[in-house]
């Protein structure tokens, strides 16, 4: 069963999410606070595919919950619910490890489409692991393991989120090739993704913080102004 954790303090919105996600075939565990969400995550031993977190939760806010969940699991798909005025919160959430965000108000079809798209990415990586997918891609000091979803630099593991892994796999499969934001967006989030291209830039920034010796002067993830990004060995 596809299991999803929903954290939303507004009862009407939470019930709206639960009803539509259940209709789409998800097993939904819902919480009205960030503290309860973390408690449920632990109670079910982390057996969730996805989490939907409202940023404006009372007490422990959604950004903090996002950070805590990402520390507990690098494979969990995380979507943040934000208001149009919460621009910086969107960026902060992505930096904390969220995979996507949905701006309120949203329709049932948008909710389910974005959840389904993220679930497919989570399921693909799980399938690779379960099928003993062993292929590795190596570039000098870097090794990307496609089975374990792990990146090593000089033998040290760098934890990657679902999105970060897919971007790195795309880079490693196209070394030296300039990949536009649109191409990266379509490859990772899908052609039907209705969000903004800046989500690519935020994830690139986060990746540079993980893989570069000096993120302010990147040597591997290179910006090609006006075109996009490329991977250099």
LUMGUZA-307240 format. One record per residue (C-alpha): residue number from 1; x, y, z; chain; residue in one letter. Coordinates in pm, 1 decimal, always signed. Example, Ala and Ser with C-alpha at 12.3 -4.5 7.8 and 13.67 -1.06 7.14 Angstrom:
residues 2
<rec n="1" X="+1230.0" Y="-450.0" Z="+780.0" chain="A" res="A"/>
<rec n="2" X="+1367.0" Y="-106.0" Z="+714.0" chain="A" res="S"/>
This chain:
residues 233
<rec n="1" X="+0.0" Y="+0.0" Z="+0.0" chain="A" res="X"/>
<rec n="2" X="+120.6" Y="+351.2" Z="-83.0" chain="A" res="X"/>
<rec n="3" X="+139.5" Y="+526.7" Z="+254.3" chain="A" res="X"/>
<rec n="4" X="+148.5" Y="+902.2" Z="+296.7" chain="A" res="X"/>
<rec n="5" X="+180.5" Y="+1120.6" Z="+606.7" chain="A" res="X"/>
<rec n="6" X="-23.9" Y="+1443.1" Z="+603.8" chain="A" res="X"/>
<rec n="7" X="+43.0" Y="+1722.9" Z="+855.6" chain="A" res="X"/>
<rec n="8" X="-211.1" Y="+2005.6" Z="+838.9" chain="A" res="X"/>
<rec n="9" X="-367.9" Y="+2195.8" Z="+1130.3" chain="A" res="X"/>
<rec n="10" X="-669.7" Y="+2332.8" Z="+940.7" chain="A" res="X"/>
<rec n="11" X="-933.7" Y="+2062.2" Z="+969.1" chain="A" res="X"/>
<rec n="12" X="-1116.6" Y="+2140.3" Z="+644.0" chain="A" res="X"/>
<rec n="13" X="-796.6" Y="+2138.9" Z="+437.3" chain="A" res="X"/>
<rec n="14" X="-670.0" Y="+1821.8" Z="+607.3" chain="A" res="X"/>
<rec n="15" X="-997.3" Y="+1640.7" Z="+540.0" chain="A" res="X"/>
<rec n="16" X="-987.6" Y="+1762.4" Z="+178.8" chain="A" res="X"/>
<rec n="17" X="-637.6" Y="+1616.3" Z="+135.3" chain="A" res="X"/>
<rec n="18" X="-720.4" Y="+1288.9" Z="+308.7" chain="A" res="X"/>
<rec n="19" X="-1036.8" Y="+1226.2" Z="+105.5" chain="A" res="X"/>
<rec n="20" X="-872.9" Y="+1295.3" Z="-230.6" chain="A" res="X"/>
<rec n="21" X="-555.7" Y="+1100.4" Z="-154.5" chain="A" res="X"/>
<rec n="22" X="-755.2" Y="+799.1" Z="-36.1" chain="A" res="X"/>
<rec n="23" X="-960.7" Y="+813.9" Z="-354.6" chain="A" res="X"/>
<rec n="24" X="-631.2" Y="+807.0" Z="-546.2" chain="A" res="X"/>
<rec n="25" X="-529.5" Y="+486.1" Z="-369.7" chain="A" res="X"/>
<rec n="26" X="-311.6" Y="+609.8" Z="-84.9" chain="A" res="X"/>
<rec n="27" X="-314.7" Y="+491.9" Z="+275.0" chain="A" res="X"/>
<rec n="28" X="-320.8" Y="+824.0" Z="+461.3" chain="A" res="X"/>
<rec n="29" X="-209.0" Y="+892.1" Z="+817.5" chain="A" res="X"/>
<rec n="30" X="-299.1" Y="+1248.1" Z="+914.2" chain="A" res="X"/>
<rec n="31" X="-174.0" Y="+1472.6" Z="+1192.1" chain="A" res="X"/>
<rec n="32" X="-281.3" Y="+1817.7" Z="+1310.1" chain="A" res="X"/>
<rec n="33" X="+62.8" Y="+1922.6" Z="+1435.6" chain="A" res="X"/>
<rec n="34" X="+429.1" Y="+1876.3" Z="+1355.3" chain="A" res="X"/>
<rec n="35" X="+491.0" Y="+1697.2" Z="+1682.9" chain="A" res="X"/>
<rec n="36" X="+217.5" Y="+1444.1" Z="+1606.6" chain="A" res="X"/>
<rec n="37" X="+352.8" Y="+1394.1" Z="+1254.6" chain="A" res="X"/>
<rec n="38" X="+696.9" Y="+1300.5" Z="+1387.5" chain="A" res="X"/>
<rec n="39" X="+539.0" Y="+1073.9" Z="+1648.2" chain="A" res="X"/>
<rec n="40" X="+339.6" Y="+889.9" Z="+1379.8" chain="A" res="X"/>
<rec n="41" X="+647.3" Y="+858.0" Z="+1161.6" chain="A" res="X"/>
<rec n="42" X="+833.7" Y="+687.5" Z="+1444.9" chain="A" res="X"/>
<rec n="43" X="+531.8" Y="+479.9" Z="+1548.9" chain="A" res="X"/>
<rec n="44" X="+513.2" Y="+332.0" Z="+1198.3" chain="A" res="X"/>
<rec n="45" X="+892.3" Y="+281.5" Z="+1194.8" chain="A" res="X"/>
<rec n="46" X="+928.1" Y="+528.3" Z="+908.9" chain="A" res="X"/>
<rec n="47" X="+715.9" Y="+311.5" Z="+679.2" chain="A" res="X"/>
<rec n="48" X="+594.5" Y="+601.0" Z="+464.3" chain="A" res="X"/>
<rec n="49" X="+652.6" Y="+674.0" Z="+97.7" chain="A" res="X"/>
<rec n="50" X="+561.3" Y="+1041.8" Z="+110.9" chain="A" res="X"/>
<rec n="51" X="+483.8" Y="+1327.5" Z="+348.1" chain="A" res="X"/>
<rec n="52" X="+279.3" Y="+1643.0" Z="+286.3" chain="A" res="X"/>
<rec n="53" X="+357.9" Y="+1919.5" Z="+534.0" chain="A" res="X"/>
<rec n="54" X="+188.1" Y="+2254.9" Z="+578.3" chain="A" res="X"/>
<rec n="55" X="+456.5" Y="+2514.1" Z="+648.7" chain="A" res="X"/>
<rec n="56" X="+237.8" Y="+2709.0" Z="+893.0" chain="A" res="X"/>
<rec n="57" X="+184.6" Y="+2435.8" Z="+1151.4" chain="A" res="X"/>
<rec n="58" X="+133.9" Y="+2547.1" Z="+1513.4" chain="A" res="X"/>
<rec n="59" X="+419.3" Y="+2477.0" Z="+1752.7" chain="A" res="X"/>
<rec n="60" X="+678.9" Y="+2292.9" Z="+1544.9" chain="A" res="X"/>
<rec n="61" X="+640.3" Y="+2442.3" Z="+1197.5" chain="A" res="X"/>
<rec n="62" X="+649.9" Y="+2252.9" Z="+870.3" chain="A" res="X"/>
<rec n="63" X="+1006.1" Y="+2355.2" Z="+786.6" chain="A" res="X"/>
<rec n="64" X="+1133.4" Y="+2207.9" Z="+1112.9" chain="A" res="X"/>
<rec n="65" X="+931.5" Y="+1890.1" Z="+1056.2" chain="A" res="X"/>
<rec n="66" X="+1073.3" Y="+1868.7" Z="+703.9" chain="A" res="X"/>
<rec n="67" X="+1428.7" Y="+1894.6" Z="+835.2" chain="A" res="X"/>
<rec n="68" X="+1363.2" Y="+1631.6" Z="+1104.6" chain="A" res="X"/>
<rec n="69" X="+1201.9" Y="+1388.9" Z="+859.4" chain="A" res="X"/>
<rec n="70" X="+1485.6" Y="+1434.3" Z="+609.4" chain="A" res="X"/>
<rec n="71" X="+1735.7" Y="+1355.0" Z="+885.1" chain="A" res="X"/>
<rec n="72" X="+1540.7" Y="+1036.9" Z="+957.7" chain="A" res="X"/>
<rec n="73" X="+1505.5" Y="+930.0" Z="+593.2" chain="A" res="X"/>
<rec n="74" X="+1680.1" Y="+1025.0" Z="+271.0" chain="A" res="X"/>
<rec n="75" X="+1428.1" Y="+828.1" Z="+62.2" chain="A" res="X"/>
<rec n="76" X="+1102.9" Y="+981.3" Z="+189.2" chain="A" res="X"/>
<rec n="77" X="+930.9" Y="+1204.8" Z="-65.0" chain="A" res="X"/>
<rec n="78" X="+839.6" Y="+1539.8" Z="+94.3" chain="A" res="X"/>
<rec n="79" X="+596.6" Y="+1801.9" Z="-38.6" chain="A" res="X"/>
<rec n="80" X="+541.1" Y="+2136.4" Z="+135.8" chain="A" res="X"/>
<rec n="81" X="+215.0" Y="+2329.7" Z="+128.8" chain="A" res="X"/>
<rec n="82" X="+277.6" Y="+2704.0" Z="+110.3" chain="A" res="X"/>
<rec n="83" X="+94.9" Y="+3031.7" Z="+59.5" chain="A" res="X"/>
<rec n="84" X="+179.2" Y="+3264.6" Z="-228.3" chain="A" res="X"/>
<rec n="85" X="+338.4" Y="+3507.4" Z="+17.6" chain="A" res="X"/>
<rec n="86" X="+580.0" Y="+3246.2" Z="+156.4" chain="A" res="X"/>
<rec n="87" X="+843.5" Y="+3275.3" Z="-115.5" chain="A" res="X"/>
<rec n="88" X="+1145.0" Y="+3248.3" Z="+117.3" chain="A" res="X"/>
<rec n="89" X="+983.1" Y="+2959.4" Z="+302.7" chain="A" res="X"/>
<rec n="90" X="+961.2" Y="+2765.8" Z="-25.0" chain="A" res="X"/>
<rec n="91" X="+1333.9" Y="+2809.5" Z="-81.7" chain="A" res="X"/>
<rec n="92" X="+1413.4" Y="+2724.3" Z="+281.0" chain="A" res="X"/>
<rec n="93" X="+1202.9" Y="+2410.5" Z="+256.1" chain="A" res="X"/>
<rec n="94" X="+1386.3" Y="+2293.8" Z="-54.1" chain="A" res="X"/>
<rec n="95" X="+1718.4" Y="+2362.2" Z="+115.4" chain="A" res="X"/>
<rec n="96" X="+1602.2" Y="+2155.4" Z="+413.5" chain="A" res="X"/>
<rec n="97" X="+1535.3" Y="+1859.2" Z="+186.0" chain="A" res="X"/>
<rec n="98" X="+1181.1" Y="+1895.8" Z="+50.5" chain="A" res="X"/>
<rec n="99" X="+1129.3" Y="+1754.9" Z="-298.7" chain="A" res="X"/>
<rec n="100" X="+847.5" Y="+1983.2" Z="-411.2" chain="A" res="X"/>
<rec n="101" X="+593.5" Y="+2238.4" Z="-293.7" chain="A" res="X"/>
<rec n="102" X="+230.7" Y="+2316.5" Z="-373.7" chain="A" res="X"/>
<rec n="103" X="+92.7" Y="+2667.8" Z="-339.5" chain="A" res="X"/>
<rec n="104" X="-247.2" Y="+2714.5" Z="-175.4" chain="A" res="X"/>
<rec n="105" X="-518.4" Y="+2714.1" Z="-289.4" chain="A" res="X"/>
<rec n="106" X="-492.1" Y="+2401.0" Z="-502.4" chain="A" res="X"/>
<rec n="107" X="-734.4" Y="+2168.7" Z="-677.0" chain="A" res="X"/>
<rec n="108" X="-778.6" Y="+1795.5" Z="-610.0" chain="A" res="X"/>
<rec n="109" X="-630.6" Y="+1717.3" Z="-951.6" chain="A" res="X"/>
<rec n="110" X="-317.7" Y="+1924.9" Z="-884.5" chain="A" res="X"/>
<rec n="111" X="-268.7" Y="+1764.9" Z="-543.6" chain="A" res="X"/>
<rec n="112" X="-299.6" Y="+1410.7" Z="-675.9" chain="A" res="X"/>
<rec n="113" X="-88.4" Y="+1481.3" Z="-986.1" chain="A" res="X"/>
<rec n="114" X="+201.6" Y="+1620.8" Z="-782.6" chain="A" res="X"/>
<rec n="115" X="+180.0" Y="+1340.1" Z="-526.6" chain="A" res="X"/>
<rec n="116" X="+163.9" Y="+1073.5" Z="-798.5" chain="A" res="X"/>
<rec n="117" X="+466.4" Y="+1222.0" Z="-976.7" chain="A" res="X"/>
<rec n="118" X="+676.6" Y="+1218.2" Z="-660.7" chain="A" res="X"/>
<rec n="119" X="+558.2" Y="+869.5" Z="-567.5" chain="A" res="X"/>
<rec n="120" X="+670.5" Y="+737.8" Z="-906.3" chain="A" res="X"/>
<rec n="121" X="+1021.9" Y="+870.1" Z="-840.6" chain="A" res="X"/>
<rec n="122" X="+1027.8" Y="+714.6" Z="-492.9" chain="A" res="X"/>
<rec n="123" X="+900.6" Y="+382.1" Z="-626.4" chain="A" res="X"/>
<rec n="124" X="+1157.3" Y="+378.0" Z="-909.0" chain="A" res="X"/>
<rec n="125" X="+1446.2" Y="+411.2" Z="-666.6" chain="A" res="X"/>
<rec n="126" X="+1296.2" Y="+144.6" Z="-439.7" chain="A" res="X"/>
<rec n="127" X="+1260.8" Y="-91.2" Z="-737.1" chain="A" res="X"/>
<rec n="128" X="+1626.6" Y="-45.8" Z="-822.1" chain="A" res="X"/>
<rec n="129" X="+1726.7" Y="-137.1" Z="-468.6" chain="A" res="X"/>
<rec n="130" X="+1497.2" Y="-440.5" Z="-444.6" chain="A" res="X"/>
<rec n="131" X="+1608.9" Y="-570.7" Z="-783.8" chain="A" res="X"/>
<rec n="132" X="+1973.2" Y="-558.5" Z="-675.3" chain="A" res="X"/>
<rec n="133" X="+2054.9" Y="-294.5" Z="-932.9" chain="A" res="X"/>
<rec n="134" X="+2433.4" Y="-273.0" Z="-909.1" chain="A" res="X"/>
<rec n="135" X="+2543.6" Y="-31.1" Z="-1177.0" chain="A" res="X"/>
<rec n="136" X="+2777.8" Y="+248.0" Z="-1073.8" chain="A" res="X"/>
<rec n="137" X="+2887.8" Y="+559.2" Z="-1255.9" chain="A" res="X"/>
<rec n="138" X="+3239.4" Y="+679.6" Z="-1172.0" chain="A" res="X"/>
<rec n="139" X="+3408.5" Y="+1011.8" Z="-1236.6" chain="A" res="X"/>
<rec n="140" X="+3747.7" Y="+1059.1" Z="-1076.4" chain="A" res="X"/>
<rec n="141" X="+3682.8" Y="+1106.3" Z="-702.3" chain="A" res="X"/>
<rec n="142" X="+3305.7" Y="+1054.4" Z="-737.2" chain="A" res="X"/>
<rec n="143" X="+3111.4" Y="+726.2" Z="-749.1" chain="A" res="X"/>
<rec n="144" X="+2732.9" Y="+727.6" Z="-797.5" chain="A" res="X"/>
<rec n="145" X="+2574.0" Y="+396.2" Z="-696.8" chain="A" res="X"/>
<rec n="146" X="+2243.0" Y="+356.0" Z="-881.4" chain="A" res="X"/>
<rec n="147" X="+2131.4" Y="+68.9" Z="-660.1" chain="A" res="X"/>
<rec n="148" X="+2184.3" Y="+224.9" Z="-320.8" chain="A" res="X"/>
<rec n="149" X="+2109.9" Y="+580.4" Z="-432.8" chain="A" res="X"/>
<rec n="150" X="+2441.2" Y="+678.8" Z="-282.2" chain="A" res="X"/>
<rec n="151" X="+2709.5" Y="+922.7" Z="-390.4" chain="A" res="X"/>
<rec n="152" X="+3064.7" Y="+887.4" Z="-265.0" chain="A" res="X"/>
<rec n="153" X="+3335.0" Y="+1150.5" Z="-283.2" chain="A" res="X"/>
<rec n="154" X="+3685.6" Y="+1025.0" Z="-204.0" chain="A" res="X"/>
<rec n="155" X="+3522.0" Y="+723.5" Z="-41.6" chain="A" res="X"/>
<rec n="156" X="+3294.9" Y="+929.1" Z="+184.9" chain="A" res="X"/>
<rec n="157" X="+2918.8" Y="+893.0" Z="+144.2" chain="A" res="X"/>
<rec n="158" X="+2718.4" Y="+1206.0" Z="+61.6" chain="A" res="X"/>
<rec n="159" X="+2350.2" Y="+1171.1" Z="+150.3" chain="A" res="X"/>
<rec n="160" X="+2118.0" Y="+1267.2" Z="-135.9" chain="A" res="X"/>
<rec n="161" X="+1745.5" Y="+1331.3" Z="-147.6" chain="A" res="X"/>
<rec n="162" X="+1533.5" Y="+1177.7" Z="-424.2" chain="A" res="X"/>
<rec n="163" X="+1559.3" Y="+1492.8" Z="-633.8" chain="A" res="X"/>
<rec n="164" X="+1932.3" Y="+1539.8" Z="-575.3" chain="A" res="X"/>
<rec n="165" X="+2000.3" Y="+1181.5" Z="-678.1" chain="A" res="X"/>
<rec n="166" X="+1807.0" Y="+1219.9" Z="-1001.9" chain="A" res="X"/>
<rec n="167" X="+1986.5" Y="+1542.5" Z="-1088.8" chain="A" res="X"/>
<rec n="168" X="+2325.7" Y="+1383.1" Z="-1020.2" chain="A" res="X"/>
<rec n="169" X="+2232.3" Y="+1079.0" Z="-1228.1" chain="A" res="X"/>
<rec n="170" X="+2130.4" Y="+1312.4" Z="-1512.8" chain="A" res="X"/>
<rec n="171" X="+2461.2" Y="+1500.9" Z="-1485.8" chain="A" res="X"/>
<rec n="172" X="+2667.5" Y="+1181.1" Z="-1469.1" chain="A" res="X"/>
<rec n="173" X="+2484.4" Y="+1039.5" Z="-1771.5" chain="A" res="X"/>
<rec n="174" X="+2563.6" Y="+1357.4" Z="-1967.5" chain="A" res="X"/>
<rec n="175" X="+2910.9" Y="+1474.4" Z="-1857.3" chain="A" res="X"/>
<rec n="176" X="+3020.8" Y="+1803.4" Z="-2011.1" chain="A" res="X"/>
<rec n="177" X="+2679.7" Y="+1856.2" Z="-2172.4" chain="A" res="X"/>
<rec n="178" X="+2493.2" Y="+2176.4" Z="-2093.5" chain="A" res="X"/>
<rec n="179" X="+2153.0" Y="+2086.0" Z="-1950.5" chain="A" res="X"/>
<rec n="180" X="+1895.9" Y="+2363.9" Z="-1952.5" chain="A" res="X"/>
<rec n="181" X="+1669.4" Y="+2426.9" Z="-1654.2" chain="A" res="X"/>
<rec n="182" X="+1377.6" Y="+2308.9" Z="-1865.6" chain="A" res="X"/>
<rec n="183" X="+1549.9" Y="+1980.1" Z="-1950.2" chain="A" res="X"/>
<rec n="184" X="+1640.6" Y="+1917.9" Z="-1586.8" chain="A" res="X"/>
<rec n="185" X="+1288.1" Y="+2007.4" Z="-1476.8" chain="A" res="X"/>
<rec n="186" X="+1127.7" Y="+1772.8" Z="-1730.5" chain="A" res="X"/>
<rec n="187" X="+1370.8" Y="+1490.6" Z="-1655.0" chain="A" res="X"/>
<rec n="188" X="+1333.1" Y="+1504.5" Z="-1276.9" chain="A" res="X"/>
<rec n="189" X="+985.5" Y="+1643.9" Z="-1214.4" chain="A" res="X"/>
<rec n="190" X="+819.0" Y="+1529.7" Z="-1537.9" chain="A" res="X"/>
<rec n="191" X="+673.1" Y="+1703.3" Z="-1843.5" chain="A" res="X"/>
<rec n="192" X="+344.0" Y="+1768.4" Z="-1665.8" chain="A" res="X"/>
<rec n="193" X="+504.2" Y="+1951.5" Z="-1373.3" chain="A" res="X"/>
<rec n="194" X="+328.9" Y="+2285.8" Z="-1319.3" chain="A" res="X"/>
<rec n="195" X="+570.5" Y="+2439.6" Z="-1070.2" chain="A" res="X"/>
<rec n="196" X="+840.1" Y="+2697.6" Z="-1130.2" chain="A" res="X"/>
<rec n="197" X="+1183.5" Y="+2644.4" Z="-1287.8" chain="A" res="X"/>
<rec n="198" X="+1357.3" Y="+2806.2" Z="-990.3" chain="A" res="X"/>
<rec n="199" X="+1312.1" Y="+2479.7" Z="-803.4" chain="A" res="X"/>
<rec n="200" X="+1600.5" Y="+2358.4" Z="-1022.4" chain="A" res="X"/>
<rec n="201" X="+1826.5" Y="+2643.6" Z="-909.4" chain="A" res="X"/>
<rec n="202" X="+1757.4" Y="+2579.4" Z="-541.5" chain="A" res="X"/>
<rec n="203" X="+1842.8" Y="+2211.1" Z="-576.4" chain="A" res="X"/>
<rec n="204" X="+2160.4" Y="+2294.8" Z="-768.7" chain="A" res="X"/>
<rec n="205" X="+2261.0" Y="+2527.0" Z="-485.5" chain="A" res="X"/>
<rec n="206" X="+2196.0" Y="+2249.9" Z="-233.3" chain="A" res="X"/>
<rec n="207" X="+2396.1" Y="+1998.4" Z="-437.4" chain="A" res="X"/>
<rec n="208" X="+2691.4" Y="+2235.1" Z="-462.8" chain="A" res="X"/>
<rec n="209" X="+2695.8" Y="+2260.5" Z="-83.7" chain="A" res="X"/>
<rec n="210" X="+2729.9" Y="+1882.9" Z="-71.1" chain="A" res="X"/>
<rec n="211" X="+2970.0" Y="+1799.1" Z="-354.5" chain="A" res="X"/>
<rec n="212" X="+3194.5" Y="+2102.7" Z="-402.1" chain="A" res="X"/>
<rec n="213" X="+3503.8" Y="+2171.8" Z="-191.3" chain="A" res="X"/>
<rec n="214" X="+3415.0" Y="+2541.0" Z="-214.8" chain="A" res="X"/>
<rec n="215" X="+3048.4" Y="+2591.8" Z="-314.9" chain="A" res="X"/>
<rec n="216" X="+3112.5" Y="+2960.3" Z="-391.0" chain="A" res="X"/>
<rec n="217" X="+3356.8" Y="+2864.7" Z="-667.9" chain="A" res="X"/>
<rec n="218" X="+3219.2" Y="+2536.3" Z="-803.6" chain="A" res="X"/>
<rec n="219" X="+3451.1" Y="+2314.8" Z="-1003.9" chain="A" res="X"/>
<rec n="220" X="+3204.5" Y="+2041.2" Z="-1099.1" chain="A" res="X"/>
<rec n="221" X="+2848.9" Y="+2179.8" Z="-1121.6" chain="A" res="X"/>
<rec n="222" X="+2911.2" Y="+2470.2" Z="-1356.1" chain="A" res="X"/>
<rec n="223" X="+2666.5" Y="+2744.4" Z="-1448.8" chain="A" res="X"/>
<rec n="224" X="+2658.8" Y="+2822.5" Z="-1820.1" chain="A" res="X"/>
<rec n="225" X="+2499.0" Y="+3164.7" Z="-1820.0" chain="A" res="X"/>
<rec n="226" X="+2184.2" Y="+3190.2" Z="-2024.4" chain="A" res="X"/>
<rec n="227" X="+2184.0" Y="+2817.7" Z="-2097.5" chain="A" res="X"/>
<rec n="228" X="+2182.5" Y="+2604.7" Z="-1783.8" chain="A" res="X"/>
<rec n="229" X="+2424.0" Y="+2378.4" Z="-1596.2" chain="A" res="X"/>
<rec n="230" X="+2681.8" Y="+2113.9" Z="-1678.5" chain="A" res="X"/>
<rec n="231" X="+2897.5" Y="+1860.0" Z="-1492.1" chain="A" res="X"/>
<rec n="232" X="+3272.3" Y="+1889.4" Z="-1526.2" chain="A" res="X"/>
<rec n="233" X="+3520.8" Y="+1629.1" Z="-1399.0" chain="A" res="X"/>
